[in-house]
Amino acid sequence: MPPKVRNPNDPQEWLRRARSNLARARLKADPDIVLEDLCADAQQAAEKAIKAVFVHLKIRFPRTHDILELLTLLRSHSVDIPEELLAGDELTGYALDTRYPGWIEDTTDEEHERALCLAERSLAWATAVINKSK
């Protein structure tokens, strides 16, 4: 049986991938894992969760990793964005700056915990928006 092809027009698929990124972002126990990589996964979890809302509402979104840009665009389409979610823009830097050594200082445990919190909030909000109108 061939592998399943996932539907990019299904917001639940975007949420599934966001949950996967969030699960990886929580994998701190392995000493070989770099916190910057975990924060990049947290950023991806938030980004995919937000893009799931775009897919759900059938709104085109730009190819960007910029969390604030995405939230601002949703707001321009009359989507209610909680103020606390706007802090998710802190995650944007993890999309690119953490990929290579020497681009930023090492990420602290506190920064990693903050990234997890922001990603969790984004995913919870997106899930609620999508499930509310089922």
C-alpha positions in Angstrom: 0.0 0.0 0.0 1.5 3.4 -1.0 2.0 6.0 1.7 -0.8 8.4 2.5 -0.7 11.8 0.7 -1.7 14.5 3.1 -4.1 17.2 2.0 -2.6 20.7 2.3 -6.1 22.2 2.2 -7.1 20.4 5.4 -6.5 22.6 8.5 -6.3 19.5 10.6 -3.2 18.4 8.6 -1.6 21.7 9.5 -2.5 21.2 13.1 -1.1 17.7 13.0 2.2 19.0 11.8 2.2 21.8 14.3 1.7 19.2 17.1 4.6 17.2 15.7 6.9 20.2 15.8 5.8 21.0 19.3 6.5 17.5 20.4 10.0 17.7 19.0 10.5 21.1 20.7 9.9 19.4 24.0 12.7 16.8 23.5 15.2 18.5 25.8 16.3 15.3 27.6 18.9 14.2 25.0 22.2 16.0 25.7 23.1 16.1 21.9 20.1 18.2 21.1 20.8 21.9 20.8 18.2 24.3 22.4 18.3 26.5 19.3 17.0 23.5 17.3 14.2 23.0 19.8 13.3 26.6 19.6 13.2 26.4 15.8 10.7 23.5 16.2 8.7 25.7 18.6 8.6 28.5 15.9 7.5 26.0 13.3 4.7 24.7 15.6 3.4 28.3 16.0 3.7 29.1 12.3 1.9 26.0 11.2 -0.8 26.4 13.7 -1.4 30.0 12.5 -1.3 28.9 8.9 -3.9 26.2 9.8 -6.3 29.1 10.6 -5.6 30.6 7.2 -6.4 27.3 5.5 -9.5 26.9 7.6 -10.8 30.3 6.7 -9.7 29.9 3.0 -7.4 32.9 3.2 -4.2 32.9 1.1 -1.1 33.4 3.1 2.4 34.5 2.2 5.4 32.2 2.3 7.0 33.7 5.4 8.2 32.6 8.8 7.3 36.0 10.3 4.7 35.3 13.0 3.7 38.9 13.4 3.2 39.4 9.7 0.9 36.3 9.7 -1.1 37.4 12.7 -1.4 41.0 11.4 -2.8 39.6 8.1 -5.3 37.4 9.9 -6.4 40.5 12.0 -6.9 42.4 8.7 -9.4 39.7 7.8 -11.3 40.4 11.1 -9.9 37.4 12.9 -9.7 38.0 16.6 -6.1 37.7 17.7 -5.5 37.7 21.5 -2.9 40.2 22.5 -0.8 37.5 24.2 -0.5 35.7 20.9 1.3 38.8 19.4 4.2 38.0 21.7 4.7 35.0 19.5 6.7 37.3 17.2 9.6 36.5 19.5 9.7 33.1 17.8 10.3 34.6 14.3 14.1 34.8 14.9 14.2 31.1 15.6 13.1 30.4 12.1 16.4 31.4 10.5 18.9 32.7 13.0 19.2 29.5 15.0 20.0 27.2 12.0 23.8 27.7 12.0 26.4 28.1 14.6 27.6 31.6 15.4 24.5 33.5 14.2 23.2 34.0 17.7 24.3 33.4 21.2 23.4 30.1 22.8 19.8 29.8 23.8 19.1 29.6 27.5 16.8 27.2 29.3 14.5 30.1 30.0 14.3 31.2 26.4 13.5 27.6 25.4 10.7 27.5 28.0 9.4 30.8 26.7 9.4 29.5 23.1 7.5 26.4 24.2 4.9 28.5 26.0 4.4 30.7 23.0 4.1 27.8 20.6 1.6 26.0 22.9 -0.5 29.2 23.1 -0.5 29.5 19.3 -1.5 25.9 18.8 -4.2 26.0 21.5 -5.7 29.2 20.0 -5.6 27.9 16.4 -7.2 24.6 17.5 -10.0 26.5 19.3 -10.6 28.7 16.3 -10.8 25.8 13.9 -12.9 23.5 16.2 -15.3 26.3 17.1 -16.7 26.5 13.6 -17.0 22.7 13.0 
